[in-house]
Amino acid sequence: MNLEFDDGTLLLRDAPEGVPYAEWDDRVDEFRAQAYRYRSLLDWADKWQTDSSDDSQSTLRQSARQSQPLDLEDSARSYPDLALTPTIQVDPRHYQQAALEAWREHERRGSVVLPTGSGKTFLGLQAIMDAGVATLVVVPTIDLMNQWHATLTNAFGDQLPNGVGVLGGGSHEITAVTVTTYDSAYRYVNEYGDQFGLLIVDEVHHLPAPTYRQIPEMMIAPYRLGLTATYERADDKHETLEELLGPVVYEENVDALAGEFLSEYETIHLEVELTPEERQQYDTEYEIYREYVDSHEFDIWKERGYQEFLRRSSYDSQGRRALIAKQRAEEIARTAHKKLDTLDTLIKQHHDDRVIIFTANNDFAYDISQEFIVPCITHQTPTDERTDLLERFRTGEYSMLVTSQVLDEGIDVPAANVGIILSGSASKRQYAQRLGRILRPTDDRQPARLYEIIAANTKERYVSQQRRQGVNSSADS
């Protein structure tokens, strides 16, 4: 039997009947399997080399397959072995070493869950050295791709004849160690899925999306590592990651690392009252929404119930009015006038700190930027301008930034020690990521603070409770 990589799949030429993981392809009169079954097929054929041999398992596989060993030729693999050492030797922290060992014990497959700012990128470098094969690193944003590229270049650049490759953001350079975005990986994985033995997926909670999951499916990479601070998804699709990458092999929470490796922190919960005019408008709009939802018995806090509500609003005029009422009520709560009064007080209180102000939408971020003369970053901000603003923030030229959701993940902002949430979703992931923006230790080791300002007696109170569940804090006022 001969294994060939063919357009994101494995073509099994001259395969025997009963070959696992494969289906007959009438177009070529051969068996075909998904590319990620590469390692399993080698293991089935007793051709996979592990760190320690297990003669009993080998014998069991052979007897289950056929009496004679299978003659298998591997033409699928196109990736080279690598022997890399970092330019600067840094001892891993105890939890990073434990995570690496756990990953190795699970045959170099699985995900590691570590808080933002705890060194997931460094763990990725350790995994690349440990696996010793060509590696593809997949990340969600251009900014994060550039950060990984700089880190990989500093660590291994001199040892790679063609440097660190970049696939995305206008670049198309494939080398033995390449970093790419989810979108670019999805676009080209059928071409390059045979050229990497290790797949590292940063912010791996994005991977279960229907398009992105094709990235691991169409790669033969026998070694796989997922990295994230927030593994679980509200839709439970994170459960698919175990088959595609392996199980969660190591996890550490924020509180376990706070103090020694991350800043000590406290979360402070503040409520403000709506003005009489805002209260009247909010109650009127929210009642329209609630009456419609209650009359149709939607389980609105479950994804299926909310999707049904949205579906009905597309053709039911009353449903459409209810959706508009919901959006208006949320806007009133998000932009409550007294939130700005409280923000003004906090800005004055923390004038010597490095502050990030988080909002839920661009318009509110721009309003705050103009009102308080604070630089603003949204997804509309050009890359060069965003890079310049972040650099000035790091150096202290700017002490404050306001953003919508673009800094929620994937951006290294080590100087921030105060976060102020003016509005956001019920997502635990978003809350944990925003907390993570301020947890990298500062020179003076002062505790970080995350303020959350919500409108009292509105839906925001429940949203706040939902997103804070499971995210521990050393103090919660």
Backbone torsions as a table, in degrees:
resi	resn	phi	psi	omega
1	MET	NA	140.6	179.3
2	ASN	-120.5	128.6	176.5
3	LEU	-93.9	126.0	176.7
4	GLU	-127.7	139.2	172.7
5	PHE	-83.0	126.4	-175.1
6	ASP	-139.1	99.2	173.7
7	ASP	53.0	48.0	177.3
8	GLY	85.5	7.5	177.4
9	THR	-132.4	174.7	174.1
10	LEU	-109.3	125.1	174.8
11	LEU	-97.1	123.6	-175.6
12	LEU	-105.2	91.5	-176.8
13	ARG	-79.4	135.2	178.6
14	ASP	57.8	38.9	178.9
15	ALA	-79.6	145.4	179.3
16	PRO	-75.5	159.4	173.5
17	GLU	-61.1	142.6	179.6
18	GLY	89.3	4.2	177.4
19	VAL	-62.1	131.2	-174.7
20	PRO	-77.7	163.0	172.6
21	TYR	66.7	5.6	-172.1
22	ALA	-118.7	155.9	174.5
23	GLU	-128.7	149.8	-179.6
24	TRP	-72.9	132.8	178.6
25	ASP	-110.0	107.0	-177.5
26	ASP	-64.4	-22.3	-177.1
27	ARG	-67.8	-31.0	-177.9
28	VAL	-122.6	0.4	-178.7
29	ASP	54.7	45.0	176.7
30	GLU	-143.8	162.9	173.3
31	PHE	-78.6	148.6	179.2
32	ARG	-135.9	142.8	179.5
33	ALA	-134.0	160.2	174.9
34	GLN	-66.9	145.9	-172.5
35	ALA	-60.5	-34.6	-176.3
36	TYR	-69.8	-5.9	175.6
37	ARG	-83.4	3.3	-176.6
38	TYR	-52.1	-53.9	-177.4
39	ARG	-63.9	-40.2	-179.8
40	SER	-64.0	-37.0	179.3
41	LEU	-69.4	-40.0	176.0
42	LEU	-63.4	-39.2	179.0
43	ASP	-65.3	-42.3	178.2
44	TRP	-61.3	-37.6	-179.6
45	ALA	-84.4	4.6	-179.4
46	ASP	61.2	36.9	179.4
47	LYS	-115.6	0.6	-179.7
48	TRP	-87.2	126.8	-178.6
49	GLN	-93.1	120.2	177.7
50	THR	-106.5	169.7	-179.4
51	ASP	-63.5	-33.7	179.8
52	SER	-133.6	127.7	-176.7
53	SER	-74.5	148.1	177.6
54	ASP	-128.4	93.7	-174.1
55	ASP	-61.6	-35.1	-177.7
56	SER	-66.4	-41.6	178.8
57	GLN	-67.2	-39.0	178.4
58	SER	-60.9	-45.7	179.3
59	THR	-62.7	-40.2	-179.8
60	LEU	-62.8	-42.5	179.9
61	ARG	-64.7	-43.3	-178.2
62	GLN	-64.4	-41.7	-178.3
63	SER	-69.0	-32.0	179.0
64	ALA	-72.9	-26.0	-176.0
65	ARG	-89.2	-59.5	-178.3
66	GLN	-171.6	168.8	-175.3
67	SER	-72.4	-29.9	-178.0
68	GLN	-104.5	143.2	175.8
69	PRO	-56.1	144.8	-178.2
70	LEU	-83.1	131.6	176.2
71	ASP	-84.4	104.2	-176.9
72	LEU	-118.2	130.6	174.2
73	GLU	-108.0	123.9	-178.3
74	ASP	-94.6	98.9	175.4
75	SER	-102.3	3.4	-176.4
76	ALA	-80.4	-38.6	-175.0
77	ARG	-69.7	125.5	174.7
78	SER	-123.2	6.4	-176.5
79	TYR	-94.5	144.7	-179.8
80	PRO	-90.1	161.5	167.9
81	ASP	-78.4	150.7	178.4
82	LEU	-130.6	146.2	173.2
83	ALA	-125.3	94.6	-174.2
84	LEU	-113.6	144.7	171.4
85	THR	-132.2	143.2	-176.9
86	PRO	-68.9	147.1	178.1
87	THR	-61.1	-39.5	178.0
88	ILE	-115.8	124.9	-179.4
89	GLN	-80.7	120.7	177.6
90	VAL	-127.4	126.6	178.6
91	ASP	-71.0	130.3	177.9
92	PRO	-66.8	149.0	173.1
93	ARG	-68.9	160.0	-172.5
94	HIS	-58.6	-37.9	-178.6
95	TYR	-74.5	-29.6	175.7
96	GLN	-68.2	-40.5	177.6
97	GLN	-66.0	-41.0	178.7
98	ALA	-64.2	-39.2	179.0
99	ALA	-65.3	-42.9	179.3
100	LEU	-63.3	-42.9	180.0
101	GLU	-65.5	-38.7	178.2
102	ALA	-64.7	-40.4	178.2
103	TRP	-63.8	-42.7	179.7
104	ARG	-64.9	-40.1	179.4
105	GLU	-65.3	-24.8	176.5
106	HIS	-93.6	30.1	175.8
107	GLU	61.2	36.2	177.0
108	ARG	57.3	43.4	174.0
109	ARG	-139.3	136.3	175.5
110	GLY	138.7	176.0	-178.0
111	SER	-114.1	148.7	176.4
112	VAL	-119.2	130.7	-178.1
113	VAL	-111.4	111.3	-179.9
114	LEU	-133.0	147.4	-179.4
115	PRO	-61.4	152.8	174.4
116	THR	-56.5	133.6	178.6
117	GLY	90.5	1.8	-175.8
118	SER	-95.6	2.1	174.8
119	GLY	97.6	42.0	178.3
120	LYS	-67.8	-34.7	179.3
121	THR	-63.6	-41.7	177.7
122	PHE	-61.3	-39.2	176.5
123	LEU	-61.9	-38.4	177.0
124	GLY	-60.8	-41.1	176.9
125	LEU	-61.9	-41.7	178.7
126	GLN	-62.0	-39.7	-179.7
127	ALA	-66.6	-37.8	178.9
128	ILE	-62.6	-44.3	178.4
129	MET	-65.6	-40.3	-177.0
130	ASP	-67.9	-43.1	-177.9
131	ALA	-71.5	-37.2	176.5
132	GLY	67.2	34.5	178.6
133	VAL	-138.3	164.3	176.8
134	ALA	-55.1	141.7	-169.4
135	THR	-131.8	138.7	171.3
136	LEU	-113.8	125.3	176.9
137	VAL	-106.2	123.7	-177.3
138	VAL	-111.4	127.9	-176.5
139	VAL	-132.7	160.8	-174.1
140	PRO	-81.2	-24.5	-172.3
141	THR	-131.2	161.6	175.9
142	ILE	-63.4	-41.9	-179.6
143	ASP	-59.3	-45.5	-179.1
144	LEU	-69.0	-34.6	175.8
145	MET	-60.3	-43.8	179.4
146	ASN	-65.4	-37.7	178.4
147	GLN	-65.2	-46.1	178.0
148	TRP	-62.0	-41.7	-179.3
149	HIS	-60.6	-43.6	179.1
150	ALA	-63.8	-42.5	-179.4
151	THR	-65.8	-44.8	179.6
152	LEU	-64.8	-38.0	179.3
153	THR	-66.3	-43.0	178.2
154	ASN	-63.2	-35.7	-176.1
155	ALA	-80.9	-43.9	-169.0
156	PHE	-126.6	-4.3	-169.3
157	GLY	-52.1	-41.1	-177.3
158	ASP	-69.3	-19.0	-176.9
159	GLN	-95.4	-5.4	-179.0
160	LEU	-107.9	112.1	-175.6
161	PRO	-54.1	-34.6	-178.6
162	ASN	-105.5	12.3	178.4
163	GLY	73.2	-170.3	177.1
164	VAL	-90.0	125.9	-177.7
165	GLY	-78.3	157.8	177.7
166	VAL	-134.9	126.6	176.2
167	LEU	-123.8	101.2	-177.6
168	GLY	137.6	162.8	179.3
169	GLY	62.3	30.2	-179.5
170	GLY	91.6	-4.9	179.0
171	SER	-105.3	146.8	179.0
172	HIS	-143.2	73.5	-178.2
173	GLU	-124.8	113.7	-178.9
174	ILE	-103.7	118.7	175.9
175	THR	-129.4	-174.6	-175.8
176	ALA	-65.1	-25.5	171.5
177	VAL	-126.8	112.2	-173.5
178	THR	-128.3	142.3	175.3
179	VAL	-116.9	140.7	-175.2
180	THR	-147.7	167.6	174.6
181	THR	-92.2	162.4	175.9
182	TYR	-54.9	-46.6	-175.5
183	ASP	-63.2	-43.8	-179.9
184	SER	-70.2	-38.8	177.8
185	ALA	-60.8	-43.8	179.1
186	TYR	-60.7	-38.0	-176.7
187	ARG	-70.2	-35.1	-171.2
188	TYR	-115.3	3.4	-173.4
189	VAL	-62.2	-30.5	179.3
190	ASN	-65.4	-23.0	178.9
191	GLU	-87.7	-36.7	-170.1
192	TYR	-113.3	11.0	-175.6
193	GLY	-67.7	-10.0	179.1
194	ASP	-101.8	-0.1	-169.5
195	GLN	-100.6	5.8	-178.8
196	PHE	-136.6	135.3	179.0
197	GLY	-95.8	-18.1	177.4
198	LEU	-125.3	128.3	174.7
199	LEU	-111.2	119.1	174.5
200	ILE	-110.3	125.2	-178.6
201	VAL	-116.7	109.8	178.4
202	ASP	-85.1	150.3	-175.0
203	GLU	51.0	53.8	-168.2
204	VAL	-65.4	-13.7	178.8
205	HIS	-63.0	-16.2	176.4
206	HIS	-78.0	-20.4	-168.2
207	LEU	-64.0	-32.2	-177.8
208	PRO	-67.5	-6.1	176.0
209	ALA	-55.2	142.4	-173.0
210	PRO	-51.0	-39.5	-179.6
211	THR	-78.0	-44.4	-174.4
212	TYR	-67.5	-28.9	-178.9
213	ARG	-65.6	-16.2	176.3
214	GLN	-69.1	-19.6	179.1
215	ILE	-60.9	-57.3	178.1
216	PRO	-68.6	-29.3	-179.2
217	GLU	-65.4	-33.2	-173.8
218	MET	-100.1	15.0	176.5
219	MET	-115.6	144.9	178.7
220	ILE	-87.1	-9.8	-173.1
221	ALA	-38.8	113.4	-179.5
222	PRO	-74.9	-21.9	178.6
223	TYR	-108.2	136.4	-174.2
224	ARG	-146.2	135.7	-178.9
225	LEU	-136.5	123.1	173.9
226	GLY	-103.0	140.5	-180.0
227	LEU	-127.9	135.5	177.5
228	THR	-167.7	160.5	170.9
229	ALA	-97.3	-16.1	-174.1
230	THR	-140.0	92.7	-171.2
231	TYR	-78.3	-44.6	-172.4
232	GLU	-74.9	143.5	176.8
233	ARG	-112.5	150.5	-179.4
234	ALA	-63.1	-28.6	-178.7
235	ASP	-89.1	4.2	178.6
236	ASP	65.7	11.5	-179.1
237	LYS	-73.5	-8.0	174.6
238	HIS	-62.1	-19.2	179.8
239	GLU	-63.4	-23.1	178.9
240	THR	-73.5	-17.0	-176.8
241	LEU	-66.4	-27.8	-177.8
242	GLU	-63.0	-39.9	179.1
243	GLU	-72.0	-37.7	-173.7
244	LEU	-81.1	-34.4	-176.4
245	LEU	-124.1	-25.4	-172.5
246	GLY	116.4	173.5	-175.5
247	PRO	-77.6	172.2	169.1
248	VAL	-69.3	118.5	-175.4
249	VAL	-100.6	-18.6	-179.8
250	TYR	-158.2	142.1	-179.9
251	GLU	-147.5	138.8	176.8
252	GLU	-137.8	137.6	-178.9
253	ASN	-97.5	172.7	-174.3
254	VAL	-61.3	-48.5	-173.4
255	ASP	-63.4	-30.5	-179.4
256	ALA	-66.5	-25.2	-177.0
257	LEU	-106.4	-12.5	-178.4
258	ALA	-64.7	136.8	178.3
259	GLY	104.9	-53.9	-178.6
260	GLU	-92.7	-46.7	-175.9
261	PHE	-111.1	-24.1	174.4
262	LEU	-123.8	163.0	178.8
263	SER	-64.4	143.5	163.3
264	GLU	-60.2	149.1	-176.7
265	TYR	-148.5	162.4	172.1
266	GLU	-139.9	145.9	175.0
267	THR	-108.5	135.8	-175.2
268	ILE	-123.7	119.5	-174.3
269	HIS	-100.8	118.3	-177.8
270	LEU	-120.7	138.3	176.0
271	GLU	-117.6	141.2	176.2
272	VAL	-123.6	150.1	179.1
273	GLU	-85.3	145.9	170.0
274	LEU	-72.0	150.5	172.7
275	THR	-68.6	160.1	179.2
276	PRO	-52.5	-40.8	180.0
277	GLU	-67.8	-43.5	178.0
278	GLU	-62.5	-40.7	-179.5
279	ARG	-61.8	-44.5	179.9
280	GLN	-62.9	-44.7	-180.0
281	GLN	-64.9	-43.9	-178.7
282	TYR	-62.1	-49.3	-177.1
283	ASP	-61.9	-39.7	179.6
284	THR	-62.7	-49.4	-177.3
285	GLU	-68.8	-42.6	-177.1
286	TYR	-66.7	-33.4	179.1
287	GLU	-66.2	-38.3	176.5
288	ILE	-59.7	-45.6	179.6
289	TYR	-63.9	-48.1	-176.6
290	ARG	-64.3	-40.1	-179.3
291	GLU	-61.1	-41.7	-179.4
292	TYR	-68.0	-46.7	-178.9
293	VAL	-61.9	-44.6	-178.7
294	ASP	-65.9	-36.8	-178.5
295	SER	-69.2	-22.0	179.6
296	HIS	-107.1	-0.1	175.6
297	GLU	54.3	43.0	173.7
298	PHE	-72.7	137.3	169.2
299	ASP	-87.3	82.8	-164.9
300	ILE	-67.1	-21.1	-177.9
301	TRP	-88.9	0.1	173.1
302	LYS	-105.2	145.5	-174.7
303	GLU	-57.9	-41.2	-177.9
304	ARG	-65.2	-40.8	179.3
305	GLY	-66.2	-40.7	-179.9
306	TYR	-68.7	-37.0	177.9
307	GLN	-64.4	-36.9	177.5
308	GLU	-66.0	-39.8	176.0
309	PHE	-60.0	-45.9	179.4
310	LEU	-64.8	-38.3	179.7
311	ARG	-62.4	-45.2	-179.4
312	ARG	-66.9	-34.0	-179.2
313	SER	-67.3	-15.8	-179.7
314	SER	-77.0	-19.8	-179.1
315	TYR	-130.5	-12.6	-179.7
316	ASP	-100.6	119.4	-176.6
317	SER	-61.5	-37.4	177.9
318	GLN	-68.5	-37.2	176.4
319	GLY	-64.8	-38.7	177.2
320	ARG	-63.8	-41.7	178.5
321	ARG	-64.6	-37.0	178.9
322	ALA	-65.9	-39.8	178.7
323	LEU	-64.8	-43.5	178.3
324	ILE	-63.5	-39.8	178.5
325	ALA	-63.3	-41.6	177.4
326	LYS	-59.5	-46.6	-178.5
327	GLN	-64.7	-37.9	178.9
328	ARG	-67.6	-42.2	179.0
329	ALA	-62.6	-42.8	179.2
330	GLU	-63.6	-38.8	179.6
331	GLU	-64.9	-40.2	178.3
332	ILE	-61.8	-44.9	-179.5
333	ALA	-68.0	-41.4	-178.0
334	ARG	-62.7	-38.6	-172.3
335	THR	-108.3	24.9	-178.5
336	ALA	-50.8	136.4	-174.0
337	HIS	-58.2	-40.0	-176.3
338	LYS	-72.8	-13.7	171.5
339	LYS	-63.7	-39.2	-179.9
340	LEU	-69.1	-35.2	175.4
341	ASP	-62.5	-44.2	178.9
342	THR	-65.9	-40.4	177.4
343	LEU	-60.3	-42.2	179.1
344	ASP	-58.1	-43.0	179.2
345	THR	-63.7	-43.8	-179.0
346	LEU	-67.1	-39.1	178.6
347	ILE	-61.1	-43.1	178.2
348	LYS	-66.6	-37.8	-178.9
349	GLN	-67.0	-33.4	-174.9
350	HIS	-113.3	37.3	-177.4
351	HIS	-66.0	-21.2	179.3
352	ASP	-96.1	1.2	-179.0
353	ASP	-100.4	174.0	175.1
354	ARG	-104.8	113.2	-166.0
355	VAL	-118.0	135.6	169.5
356	ILE	-115.7	127.9	179.0
357	ILE	-104.4	122.9	-176.1
358	PHE	-105.3	134.1	173.7
359	THR	-127.6	174.0	-177.8
360	ALA	-95.5	-17.0	-178.5
361	ASN	-145.6	163.8	-175.3
362	ASN	-66.4	-43.3	-175.0
363	ASP	-58.6	-44.3	-179.8
364	PHE	-66.2	-38.2	177.8
365	ALA	-61.9	-42.8	179.1
366	TYR	-66.6	-38.4	178.2
367	ASP	-61.1	-44.7	179.4
368	ILE	-65.1	-40.3	179.2
369	SER	-57.4	-44.0	-179.2
370	GLN	-73.6	-38.8	-176.7
371	GLU	-67.4	-40.9	-173.7
372	PHE	-110.6	6.1	179.0
373	ILE	54.8	55.7	-178.9
374	VAL	-119.3	132.7	177.2
375	PRO	-57.6	144.3	-174.4
376	CYS	-122.9	138.2	175.4
377	ILE	-127.2	122.9	173.5
378	THR	-130.6	-179.7	178.1
379	HIS	-67.8	-13.7	177.9
380	GLN	-84.2	-12.2	-178.6
381	THR	-70.6	124.9	179.2
382	PRO	-57.1	150.2	-175.5
383	THR	-57.0	-45.5	-178.5
384	ASP	-62.5	-42.0	179.6
385	GLU	-66.7	-40.7	179.1
386	ARG	-62.4	-44.1	178.8
387	THR	-60.8	-42.4	179.9
388	ASP	-64.2	-43.7	-179.8
389	LEU	-63.5	-43.0	-179.9
390	LEU	-66.3	-37.3	178.5
391	GLU	-65.7	-41.8	178.0
392	ARG	-66.7	-31.0	176.3
393	PHE	-69.3	-41.7	179.8
394	ARG	-63.1	-40.3	-176.9
395	THR	-79.0	-12.5	179.6
396	GLY	95.6	-1.8	176.7
397	GLU	-61.5	-39.1	170.8
398	TYR	-109.8	132.8	-179.9
399	SER	-100.4	-9.7	-177.9
400	MET	-141.2	148.1	173.1
401	LEU	-135.7	147.5	170.5
402	VAL	-119.4	140.2	-176.3
403	THR	-145.5	159.4	173.8
404	SER	-87.5	-90.5	-180.0
405	GLN	-126.8	1.6	-172.3
406	VAL	-71.6	-21.2	178.2
407	LEU	-98.6	8.7	-177.6
408	ASP	-63.4	-32.2	179.1
409	GLU	-154.2	158.4	171.4
410	GLY	80.8	4.4	179.1
411	ILE	-119.1	129.7	178.9
412	ASP	-87.9	109.0	179.5
413	VAL	-124.9	75.6	-170.8
414	PRO	-69.7	-17.0	-173.4
415	ALA	-84.9	-16.8	-174.0
416	ALA	-71.5	136.4	175.9
417	ASN	-131.3	-0.3	176.4
418	VAL	-135.1	129.6	174.1
419	GLY	-120.0	142.1	178.1
420	ILE	-128.9	112.5	179.4
421	ILE	-94.6	114.5	176.8
422	LEU	-94.9	-25.5	177.8
423	SER	-166.1	152.7	-179.6
424	GLY	-175.6	-176.6	-177.7
425	SER	-94.0	-179.3	176.9
426	ALA	-83.5	4.7	-175.3
427	SER	-68.9	122.8	173.7
428	LYS	-63.3	-34.6	-179.7
429	ARG	-62.0	-46.9	-179.7
430	GLN	-61.3	-41.4	-179.9
431	TYR	-64.6	-44.8	-180.0
432	ALA	-64.5	-38.5	179.6
433	GLN	-67.6	-39.7	178.6
434	ARG	-66.8	-38.8	174.3
435	LEU	-61.4	-40.9	-178.8
436	GLY	-63.8	-23.6	179.1
437	ARG	-62.6	-22.2	-172.5
438	ILE	-114.8	8.9	-171.4
439	LEU	-96.6	-5.8	178.0
440	ARG	-70.1	131.5	-174.5
441	PRO	-60.1	141.0	174.7
442	THR	-100.5	168.1	-176.2
443	ASP	-61.0	-36.3	-176.8
444	ASP	-88.0	-0.5	175.8
445	ARG	57.8	28.1	178.0
446	GLN	-74.1	144.5	179.0
447	PRO	-61.0	143.8	174.6
448	ALA	-83.7	156.0	179.1
449	ARG	-132.1	135.7	174.4
450	LEU	-120.6	112.6	177.3
451	TYR	-93.4	142.9	175.8
452	GLU	-128.9	116.5	-177.7
453	ILE	-109.4	119.1	-179.6
454	ILE	-126.2	158.4	176.6
455	ALA	-83.4	124.6	-176.7
456	ALA	-65.7	147.7	176.3
457	ASN	55.5	41.7	173.9
458	THR	-132.9	175.0	177.8
459	LYS	-60.1	-21.6	-179.3
460	GLU	-59.6	-31.0	-179.2
461	ARG	-61.9	-45.4	179.9
462	TYR	-68.5	-40.6	178.3
463	VAL	-58.5	-42.3	179.4
464	SER	-62.4	-44.0	179.6
465	GLN	-62.0	-41.0	-178.8
466	GLN	-63.2	-46.6	-174.3
467	ARG	-74.5	-22.0	-179.4
468	ARG	-87.6	-11.2	180.0
469	GLN	-64.3	128.0	177.2
470	GLY	85.1	-6.2	175.7
471	VAL	-105.3	98.9	-173.4
472	ASN	-69.1	158.4	174.9
473	SER	-143.5	150.8	179.6
474	SER	-78.2	-17.2	173.6
475	ALA	-155.6	141.5	-177.4
476	ASP	-142.0	103.6	-175.1
477	SER	-95.0	NA	NA
